[in-house]
Amino acid sequence: TVLLLPKSHEALMGERPVGRMDHLAKVTGLSLALEVAKE
């Protein structure tokens, strides 16, 4: 277990693959938003 991770993130990583994918989608969406903001 990586102690630096927030517990909520840790729970997503460990217990819920679906929740983890949703989290990944949010991060990806945020990255895309930042890329758009740069242009």
Residue pairs with C-beta under 8 A, 6 or more apart in sequence:
1 10
2 10
5 13
9 23
11 19
12 19
12 20
12 22
12 23
13 20
